[in-house]
Amino acid sequence: MKKILAVVILVPIAIVAVALSVANRHDVALSLDPFNAADPAVAIAVPLYVLLFAAIALGVVIGGVGTWIGQGRWRRQARRLRHEAKDMRRENERYRAATTSPATALPVPRRDAA
């Protein structure tokens, strides 16, 4: 089901991305000098679709980093609980080993036929 859903979503997105790339092949000037618009010190001429895809990719990366940082508390709690569960299992195994040893077992009462 996930593969079908991925195909249904990703194929139209890929078609739109290819159409956008073909339609926006012309170079645009990316100026990195906000103070001198007429003669910028740093300007790069790149196709428009490269700028659009780079902006989308940068947004995905920034969003992913923000989400990862925001979920740090939950990862820390999961790590703590995992260690606590491991310690509890170890303690439980020691308890079971101690209670099932023959030295600590109570004798089974005999029923004598009187």
N, CA, C and O of each residue as an XYZ file, in Angstrom:
456
protein
N       0.826     -1.191      0.000
C       0.000      0.000      0.000
C       0.876      1.262      0.000
O       0.558      2.244     -0.671
N       1.998      1.224      0.773
C       2.877      2.391      0.819
C       3.488      2.673     -0.547
O       3.643      3.831     -0.932
N       3.840      1.604     -1.288
C       4.448      1.796     -2.602
C       3.460      2.425     -3.571
O       3.822      3.310     -4.347
N       2.226      1.975     -3.527
C       1.202      2.532     -4.418
C       0.977      4.003     -4.082
O       0.891      4.848     -4.974
N       0.885      4.299     -2.792
C       0.685      5.680     -2.359
C       1.875      6.554     -2.756
O       1.695      7.696     -3.179
N       3.090      6.019     -2.619
C       4.279      6.767     -3.013
C       4.273      7.051     -4.511
O       4.615      8.154     -4.936
N       3.889      6.071     -5.302
C       3.826      6.268     -6.756
C       2.764      7.300     -7.106
O       2.986      8.157     -7.961
N       1.622      7.223     -6.456
C       0.527      8.160     -6.746
C       0.934      9.589     -6.389
O       0.504     10.536     -7.048
N       1.748      9.750     -5.366
C       2.164     11.094     -4.953
C       3.429     11.547     -5.686
O       3.500     12.687     -6.146
N       4.418     10.672     -5.798
C       5.707     11.085     -6.345
C       5.728     11.263     -7.860
O       6.453     12.120     -8.366
N       4.957     10.484     -8.583
C       4.948     10.622    -10.046
C       4.421     11.992    -10.467
O       5.060     12.641    -11.295
N       3.291     12.467     -9.943
C       2.861     13.819    -10.333
C       3.850     14.912     -9.906
O       4.040     15.892    -10.625
N       4.473     14.743     -8.744
C       5.464     15.730     -8.307
C       6.657     15.731     -9.253
O       7.172     16.795     -9.594
N       7.101     14.558     -9.677
C       8.218     14.471    -10.613
C       7.851     15.096    -11.956
O       8.676     15.779    -12.562
N       6.634     14.874    -12.424
C       6.191     15.467    -13.697
C       6.183     16.984    -13.603
O       6.632     17.663    -14.527
N       5.680     17.521    -12.504
C       5.654     18.973    -12.310
C       7.078     19.515    -12.218
O       7.370     20.576    -12.770
N       7.967     18.802    -11.527
C       9.355     19.257    -11.385
C      10.057     19.295    -12.741
O      10.786     20.243    -13.032
N       9.844     18.283    -13.564
C      10.461     18.268    -14.897
C       9.886     19.390    -15.760
O      10.630     20.064    -16.471
N       8.579     19.593    -15.704
C       7.958     20.680    -16.478
C       8.481     22.039    -16.015
O       8.735     22.921    -16.836
N       8.641     22.208    -14.710
C       9.171     23.455    -14.171
C      10.612     23.671    -14.630
O      11.004     24.790    -14.962
N      11.387     22.604    -14.645
C      12.788     22.712    -15.072
C      12.891     23.099    -16.536
O      13.724     23.929    -16.902
N      12.060     22.512    -17.371
C      12.107     22.801    -18.809
C      11.608     24.212    -19.090
O      12.145     24.894    -19.962
N      10.584     24.657    -18.360
C      10.005     25.973    -18.614
C      10.876     27.108    -18.086
O      10.775     28.232    -18.578
N      11.729     26.842    -17.098
C      12.520     27.903    -16.459
C      14.022     27.661    -16.603
O      14.761     27.637    -15.618
N      14.455     27.483    -17.851
C      15.879     27.228    -18.110
C      16.692     28.493    -18.223
O      17.921     28.424    -18.206
N      16.072     29.627    -18.336
C      16.795     30.875    -18.568
C      17.556     31.300    -17.328
O      17.123     31.086    -16.195
N      18.709     31.912    -17.579
C      19.535     32.364    -16.469
C      18.925     33.601    -15.808
O      18.372     34.481    -16.468
N      19.046     33.631    -14.495
C      18.670     34.809    -13.709
C      19.880     35.165    -12.858
O      20.700     34.308    -12.527
N      19.977     36.429    -12.514
C      21.115     36.881    -11.705
C      20.732     36.818    -10.236
O      19.756     37.430     -9.804
N      21.512     36.073     -9.486
C      21.335     35.999     -8.042
C      22.357     36.949     -7.435
O      23.558     36.681     -7.454
N      21.870     38.056     -6.900
C      22.748     39.083     -6.346
C      22.837     38.889     -4.839
O      21.821     38.814     -4.148
N      24.060     38.810     -4.345
C      24.277     38.652     -2.910
C      24.767     39.954     -2.270
O      25.344     39.940     -1.183
N      24.534     41.068     -2.950
C      24.938     42.385     -2.437
C      23.676     43.226     -2.265
O      23.172     43.764     -3.250
N      23.150     43.359     -1.047
C      21.893     44.093     -0.864
C      22.047     45.608     -0.943
O      21.043     46.315     -1.031
N      23.279     46.132     -0.916
C      23.473     47.571     -0.873
C      23.706     48.200     -2.235
O      23.529     49.409     -2.382
N      24.097     47.424     -3.235
C      24.387     47.968     -4.553
C      23.673     47.103     -5.590
O      24.239     46.137     -6.102
N      22.438     47.454     -5.891
C      21.644     46.661     -6.821
C      22.081     46.858     -8.272
O      21.946     45.941     -9.082
N      22.606     48.050     -8.617
C      22.997     48.327     -9.991
C      24.264     47.555    -10.390
O      24.334     46.992    -11.482
N      25.247     47.534     -9.513
C      26.503     46.844     -9.797
C      26.907     46.012     -8.572
O      27.762     46.434     -7.794
N      26.298     44.837     -8.398
C      26.566     44.054     -7.186
C      27.990     43.497     -7.182
O      28.550     43.163     -8.227
N      28.551     43.407     -5.993
C      29.905     42.876     -5.850
C      29.914     41.374     -6.088
O      30.856     40.844     -6.677
N      28.880     40.689     -5.640
C      28.778     39.242     -5.822
C      27.456     38.947     -6.523
O      26.385     39.206     -5.974
N      27.535     38.411     -7.725
C      26.340     38.045     -8.477
C      26.633     36.751     -9.224
O      27.716     36.568     -9.780
N      25.668     35.879     -9.227
C      25.799     34.588     -9.892
C      24.645     34.448    -10.876
O      23.499     34.747    -10.541
N      24.943     33.999    -12.078
C      23.901     33.756    -13.076
C      23.640     32.254    -13.129
O      24.502     31.477    -13.540
N      22.435     31.855    -12.707
C      22.045     30.441    -12.700
C      20.635     30.322    -13.252
O      19.869     31.285    -13.212
N      20.283     29.137    -13.771
C      18.910     28.942    -14.224
C      17.924     29.056    -13.058
O      18.243     28.704    -11.922
N      16.739     29.547    -13.358
C      15.734     29.778    -12.319
C      15.348     28.489    -11.602
O      15.143     28.497    -10.388
N      15.246     27.386    -12.337
C      14.827     26.148    -11.683
C      15.861     25.678    -10.662
O      15.504     25.023     -9.683
N      17.139     26.004    -10.878
C      18.172     25.652     -9.892
C      17.933     26.425     -8.597
O      18.048     25.865     -7.507
N      17.601     27.704     -8.715
C      17.298     28.497     -7.522
C      16.075     27.962     -6.797
O      16.069     27.869     -5.570
N      15.039     27.611     -7.551
C      13.821     27.093     -6.924
C      14.078     25.774     -6.204
O      13.655     25.597     -5.062
N      14.769     24.850     -6.866
C      15.043     23.555     -6.238
C      16.000     23.703     -5.063
O      15.871     22.991     -4.068
N      16.957     24.617     -5.166
C      17.878     24.849     -4.053
C      17.129     25.431     -2.850
O      17.410     25.069     -1.708
N      16.182     26.328     -3.110
C      15.391     26.900     -2.016
C      14.531     25.825     -1.349
O      14.406     25.797     -0.125
N      13.945     24.951     -2.150
C      13.134     23.856     -1.592
C      14.018     22.912     -0.777
O      13.654     22.515      0.330
N      15.173     22.556     -1.326
C      16.083     21.656     -0.615
C      16.572     22.290      0.690
O      16.648     21.616      1.717
N      16.900     23.571      0.653
C      17.331     24.262      1.861
C      16.210     24.293      2.902
O      16.462     24.123      4.095
N      14.993     24.506      2.456
C      13.847     24.485      3.378
C      13.631     23.120      3.999
O      13.302     23.017      5.181
N      13.813     22.064      3.206
C      13.664     20.704      3.737
C      14.745     20.423      4.774
O      14.471     19.843      5.825
N      15.974     20.837      4.474
C      17.081     20.607      5.413
C      16.862     21.396      6.702
O      17.023     20.844      7.790
N      16.504     22.654      6.604
C      16.273     23.476      7.798
C      15.096     22.923      8.599
O      15.156     22.873      9.827
N      14.030     22.507      7.918
C      12.891     21.903      8.622
C      13.265     20.597      9.314
O      12.826     20.333     10.433
N      14.077     19.784      8.644
C      14.518     18.525      9.244
C      15.380     18.747     10.467
O      15.223     18.062     11.478
N      16.295     19.707     10.381
C      17.148     20.014     11.530
C      16.300     20.565     12.683
O      16.505     20.200     13.840
N      15.365     21.427     12.363
C      14.486     21.975     13.406
C      13.653     20.898     14.072
O      13.479     20.910     15.290
N      13.141     19.972     13.290
C      12.361     18.866     13.849
C      13.243     17.961     14.696
O      12.838     17.534     15.777
N      14.449     17.665     14.210
C      15.372     16.814     14.948
C      15.725     17.440     16.303
O      15.764     16.749     17.321
N      15.982     18.749     16.307
C      16.294     19.441     17.560
C      15.079     19.445     18.471
O      15.208     19.241     19.678
N      13.911     19.673     17.913
C      12.687     19.705     18.713
C      12.344     18.356     19.335
O      11.708     18.312     20.388
N      12.747     17.268     18.712
C      12.434     15.945     19.236
C      13.536     15.403     20.136
O      13.463     14.252     20.564
N      14.543     16.197     20.428
C      15.654     15.756     21.265
C      15.209     15.303     22.639
O      15.753     14.339     23.177
N      14.235     15.974     23.213
C      13.719     15.605     24.535
C      13.135     14.207     24.512
O      13.343     13.430     25.444
N      12.399     13.876     23.447
C      11.770     12.558     23.363
C      12.803     11.467     23.125
O      12.670     10.365     23.657
N      13.834     11.758     22.329
C      14.903     10.774     22.129
C      15.653     10.529     23.426
O      16.002      9.389     23.731
N      15.907     11.582     24.194
C      16.592     11.447     25.475
C      15.756     10.604     26.435
O      16.288      9.735     27.126
N      14.450     10.859     26.478
C      13.567     10.085     27.353
C      13.511      8.620     26.913
O      13.523      7.722     27.755
N      13.450      8.376     25.625
C      13.419      6.994     25.128
C      14.715      6.272     25.479
O      14.689      5.099     25.850
N      15.837      6.958     25.368
C      17.124      6.359     25.725
C      17.162      6.020     27.214
O      17.625      4.944     27.590
N      16.680      6.926     28.063
C      16.650      6.692     29.503
C      15.737      5.516     29.844
O      16.091      4.665     30.660
N      14.567      5.472     29.219
C      13.632      4.370     29.482
C      14.173      3.036     28.970
O      13.936      1.996     29.585
N      14.886      3.057     27.866
C      15.482      1.830     27.341
C      16.525      1.283     28.314
O      16.576      0.078     28.560
N      17.357      2.171     28.869
C      18.343      1.741     29.857
C      17.663      1.238     31.135
O      18.089      0.251     31.734
N      16.604      1.935     31.533
C      15.875      1.520     32.737
C      15.243      0.142     32.528
O      15.290     -0.697     33.427
N      14.663     -0.096     31.376
C      14.055     -1.403     31.082
C      15.118     -2.493     31.052
O      14.879     -3.606     31.522
N      16.283     -2.185     30.506
C      17.380     -3.157     30.477
C      17.812     -3.508     31.897
O      18.034     -4.676     32.214
N      17.931     -2.492     32.751
C      18.297     -2.745     34.151
C      17.227     -3.569     34.857
O      17.554     -4.472     35.627
N      15.962     -3.274     34.608
C      14.861     -4.025     35.228
C      14.857     -5.479     34.754
O      14.619     -6.385     35.552
N      15.115     -5.711     33.479
C      15.179     -7.094     32.987
C      16.309     -7.851     33.666
O      16.146     -9.000     34.076
N      17.446     -7.199     33.780
C      18.600     -7.824     34.425
C      18.269     -8.151     35.890
O      18.589     -9.239     36.368
N      17.637     -7.224     36.594
C      17.257     -7.441     37.986
C      16.229     -8.561     38.101
O      16.294     -9.375     39.022
N      15.292     -8.603     37.176
C      14.269     -9.646     37.163
C      14.900    -11.021     36.935
O      14.514    -11.998     37.578
N      15.865    -11.094     36.025
C      16.547    -12.374     35.784
C      17.309    -12.818     37.028
O      17.302    -14.002     37.364
N      17.970    -11.881     37.719
C      18.681    -12.237     38.952
C      17.702    -12.718     40.020
O      17.989    -13.673     40.741
N      16.560    -12.068     40.121
C      15.550    -12.463     41.102
C      15.028    -13.865     40.795
O      14.904    -14.695     41.697
N      14.726    -14.127     39.537
C      14.236    -15.459     39.153
C      15.277    -16.538     39.411
O      14.952    -17.631     39.875
N      16.540    -16.219     39.104
C      17.602    -17.191     39.342
C      17.736    -17.470     40.837
O      17.994    -18.608     41.230
N      17.567    -16.459     41.665
C      17.695    -16.637     43.109
C      16.517    -17.409     43.684
O      16.703    -18.191     44.616
N      15.325    -17.217     43.164
C      14.146    -17.879     43.739
C      13.944    -19.282     43.203
O      13.217    -20.062     43.818
N      14.550    -19.632     42.093
C      14.354    -20.976     41.546
C      15.505    -21.908     41.870
O      15.492    -23.064     41.446
N      16.504    -21.437     42.611
C      17.606    -22.323     42.960
C      17.132    -23.317     44.027
O      16.265    -22.983     44.835
N      17.692    -24.535     44.039
C      17.253    -25.557     44.988
C      17.503    -25.171     46.436
O      16.802    -25.652     47.326
N      18.467    -24.332     46.690
C      18.776    -23.957     48.067
C      17.675    -23.120     48.688
O      17.468    -23.183     49.900
N      16.966    -22.339     47.890
C      15.925    -21.469     48.446
C      14.535    -22.025     48.265
O      13.568    -21.439     48.752
N      14.411    -23.148     47.573
C      13.085    -23.705     47.320
C      12.567    -24.376     48.588
O      13.323    -25.039     49.298
N      11.302    -24.207     48.867
C      10.670    -24.864     50.001
C      10.376    -26.313     49.663
O      10.056    -26.626     48.516
N      10.477    -27.196     50.633
C      10.151    -28.595     50.339
C       8.671    -28.751     50.076
O       7.841    -28.040     50.641
N       8.363    -29.683     49.221
C       6.969    -29.954     48.869
C       6.373    -30.805     49.996
O       6.927    -31.853     50.328
N       5.264    -30.377     50.583
C       4.682    -31.170     51.686
C       4.185    -32.509     51.168
O       3.581    -32.599     50.099
N       4.452    -33.546     51.952
C       4.001    -34.893     51.591
C       2.656    -35.159     52.208
O       2.364    -34.738     53.328
N       1.870    -35.843     51.481
C       0.555    -36.269     52.000
C       0.657    -37.752     52.340
O       0.708    -38.620     51.468
N       0.682    -37.987     53.566
C       0.754    -39.392     54.003
C      -0.646    -39.965     54.063
O      -1.589    -39.330     54.534
N      -0.743    -41.157     53.583
C      -2.029    -41.857     53.665
C      -2.154    -42.439     55.062
O      -1.402    -43.342     55.428
N      -3.064    -41.948     55.817
C      -3.175    -42.410     57.186
C      -4.235    -43.433     57.376
O      -4.437    -43.912     58.492
